[in-house]
Amino acid sequence: MHILLVEDDALVASGIRAGLMTYDFVVDHVSTLQAARQALESVTTDAVILDRGMPEGDGLQLLAEWRRCGVETPVLILTARDAVRDRVDGLQGGADDYLVKPFDLDELVARLYALLRRAAGRSSGVMTHGALSLDPASRQVSVEGEVVALSRRELVLLEAFLYAPRSVLTADQLKDSLYGMNDDVESNALNVHIHHLRRKLGSGVIETVRGLGYRLGKPDEVGNSENRRTPSS
């Protein structure tokens, strides 16, 4: 899943980015409010981590601007301002959650997963679709109870489909889930990852919607043992 990190402290941002990447998040970091505006316009992001104390002013100003424009992307405020009034202002100003520095990485990750679950209309942490199951916390995928080994990017791609099971996702949206803004991406990279998921999880796991993109297959076709091969086959 793609996270936009808006933080002006380079050391803090580096630590957050490195930590989140160990959980397979794709993280793009910007250090100014203007760069955050531009990033949100150019890349599909699943959640924003927003610092309040930015060089140009309070991050809440940008958040208010986004909400006025109809941006519904989940936003977690991450700040050193720990007064009750500050937290109330953040939540009433459009934030979906508020975490005070210093913080524990595990708590930040848990809060991000909670935001993503709510945005997807899910109540359970474990995502299921037919015989397929994915536990975001353990990063484990199984089909009919049998663990299936996926690469990091295959897992992230599957996660993107499971968070939007009824949506058609464009190639650009899927690439944003897999890669940062500055990553070099081969032209056929997405097709390769989709091919591998179909091979490991069944040919019906991902449907091609001609001219539009891709979507998750029907639940009864996902994980069909007749339509999948083990990695060695």
C-alpha positions in Angstrom: 0.0 0.0 0.0 1.2 3.5 -0.8 1.8 6.1 1.9 2.6 9.7 1.4 4.7 11.0 4.3 4.7 14.8 4.8 7.5 15.6 7.3 10.1 18.4 7.3 12.6 16.7 9.6 14.8 14.5 7.4 16.0 12.3 10.2 12.5 11.6 11.5 11.3 11.0 7.9 14.1 8.6 7.2 13.3 6.5 10.2 9.6 6.4 9.5 10.2 5.5 5.9 12.6 2.7 6.7 10.4 1.3 9.4 7.2 1.2 7.2 9.1 -0.4 4.3 9.8 -3.4 6.6 6.1 -3.9 6.6 6.0 -3.7 2.8 4.5 -0.2 2.6 5.6 1.9 -0.4 6.5 5.3 1.1 7.0 8.6 -0.7 8.4 11.4 1.4 8.0 15.1 0.9 9.2 17.9 3.1 6.9 20.9 2.2 3.2 21.5 2.0 3.5 22.5 -1.6 5.3 19.3 -2.5 2.5 17.4 -0.7 -0.1 19.1 -2.9 1.8 18.2 -6.0 2.4 14.6 -4.9 -1.3 14.0 -4.1 -2.2 15.2 -7.5 0.3 13.0 -9.3 0.2 9.7 -7.4 -2.6 7.5 -6.0 -1.9 7.1 -2.3 -3.8 5.0 0.2 -3.1 7.1 3.3 -1.2 10.3 4.3 1.0 10.8 7.4 1.0 14.6 7.9 3.1 16.6 10.3 1.6 19.8 11.7 4.7 21.9 12.2 5.8 22.4 8.6 8.0 25.3 7.2 5.1 27.1 5.5 2.7 26.7 8.5 0.4 24.3 10.1 -0.3 21.0 8.2 -3.9 21.4 9.3 -4.2 24.2 6.7 -3.4 21.7 3.9 -5.7 19.1 5.4 -8.6 21.6 5.4 -7.8 22.5 1.8 -7.9 18.8 0.8 -11.2 18.2 2.5 -12.8 21.3 0.9 -11.7 19.9 -2.4 -13.3 16.6 -1.7 -10.1 14.6 -1.1 -11.2 11.6 1.1 -7.8 10.0 1.4 -7.3 8.9 5.1 -4.9 11.2 6.9 -3.0 10.5 10.1 -1.6 13.5 11.9 1.8 12.8 13.4 3.1 15.6 15.6 4.8 16.7 18.8 1.8 18.8 19.8 0.2 16.7 22.6 -2.3 19.1 24.2 -5.9 17.9 24.2 -6.9 21.0 22.3 -4.4 20.2 19.5 -5.7 16.6 19.2 -9.3 17.9 19.1 -8.4 20.5 16.5 -6.7 17.9 14.3 -9.6 15.4 14.4 -12.2 18.1 13.9 -10.1 19.5 11.1 -10.5 16.4 9.0 -7.9 14.0 10.3 -8.8 10.4 10.6 -6.3 9.7 13.4 -3.8 11.6 15.6 -0.5 10.2 16.9 1.9 12.1 19.2 5.7 12.0 18.9 7.6 10.1 20.2 5.7 7.0 19.1 6.2 3.3 18.7 6.5 2.1 15.1 4.2 -0.9 15.8 1.5 1.5 17.0 1.9 3.6 13.8 1.6 0.6 11.6 -1.5 -0.7 13.5 -3.2 2.7 13.2 -2.4 2.8 9.4 -3.9 -0.7 9.0 -7.0 0.5 11.0 -7.4 3.5 8.7 -7.1 1.4 5.6 -9.6 -1.1 6.9 -12.2 1.6 7.6 -11.6 3.2 4.2 -12.3 -0.2 2.6 -15.3 -0.8 4.8 -13.7 -3.8 6.5 -14.1 -4.7 10.2 -11.7 -7.6 10.3 -7.9 -7.4 10.1 -7.6 -10.6 8.1 -8.8 -10.2 4.5 -10.6 -13.1 2.8 -11.9 -13.7 -0.7 -13.2 -17.1 -1.5 -10.6 -19.6 -0.5 -7.9 -16.9 -0.3 -6.8 -15.3 3.0 -4.3 -12.5 3.7 -3.2 -11.4 7.1 -1.7 -7.9 6.8 0.0 -8.2 10.3 1.9 -11.4 9.6 2.1 -10.8 5.8 1.0 -14.3 5.3 -1.2 -15.5 2.4 -3.0 -18.8 2.3 -5.3 -20.7 0.0 -7.7 -23.3 1.6 -5.5 -23.1 4.7 -2.3 -23.8 2.7 0.4 -21.1 2.9 1.5 -19.7 -0.4 4.8 -17.9 -0.7 4.6 -14.6 -2.5 7.3 -12.1 -3.2 7.1 -8.7 -1.5 5.6 -6.9 -4.6 3.3 -9.8 -5.4 1.9 -9.5 -1.8 1.5 -5.8 -2.1 -0.3 -6.1 -5.4 -2.7 -8.7 -4.0 -3.3 -6.5 -1.0 -4.3 -3.6 -3.3 -6.9 -5.8 -5.0 -8.2 -7.1 -1.6 -8.7 -3.5 -0.2 -10.8 -2.7 -3.3 -12.5 -6.0 -4.2 -15.3 -4.6 -6.3 -13.2 -1.9 -8.1 -11.5 -1.8 -11.4 -8.0 -0.6 -10.8 -6.0 1.1 -13.6 -2.4 0.1 -14.4 -1.3 3.5 -13.0 -3.1 3.0 -9.7 -1.5 -0.5 -9.3 1.9 0.8 -10.2 1.5 3.5 -7.5 0.8 0.8 -5.0 4.0 -1.0 -6.0 6.5 1.7 -6.6 7.6 5.1 -5.3 7.6 8.3 -7.4 11.3 8.0 -8.0 11.6 4.3 -8.7 12.6 3.1 -12.1 9.9 0.8 -13.4 10.2 -1.5 -16.4 7.3 -1.3 -18.8 6.3 -4.9 -18.3 6.8 -5.1 -14.6 3.1 -5.0 -13.6 2.2 -7.7 -16.2 4.9 -9.9 -14.7 3.6 -9.6 -11.2 0.0 -10.3 -12.3 1.2 -13.3 -14.2 2.9 -14.7 -11.1 -0.1 -14.1 -8.9 -2.3 -16.0 -11.4 0.2 -18.8 -11.5 0.4 -19.2 -7.8 -3.2 -18.4 -6.8 -5.3 -19.4 -9.8 -5.9 -18.0 -13.2 -9.1 -16.4 -12.0 -7.6 -14.4 -9.1 -7.3 -11.3 -11.3 -9.5 -10.4 -14.2 -8.5 -8.1 -17.1 -11.1 -5.5 -17.9 -10.2 -4.6 -21.4 -9.4 -0.9 -21.9 -9.8 -0.1 -18.2 -7.5 -2.1 -16.0 -7.9 -5.1 -13.6 -10.1 -6.3 -10.8 -10.2 -9.1 -8.3 -11.8 -12.2 -9.7 -15.0 -13.8 -8.4 -14.6 -15.4 -5.0 -15.4 -18.9 -6.2 -12.7 -18.7 -8.8 -9.9 -17.4 -6.5 -7.7 -20.2 -5.3 -9.2 -22.8 -7.6 -6.7 -25.7 -7.4 -7.4 -26.7 -11.0 -6.3 -23.2 -12.2 -3.1 -22.7 -10.2 0.3 -24.2 -10.2 2.9 -24.4 -7.5 6.0 -22.2 -8.0 8.0 -25.3 -9.1 5.6 -26.4 -11.7 
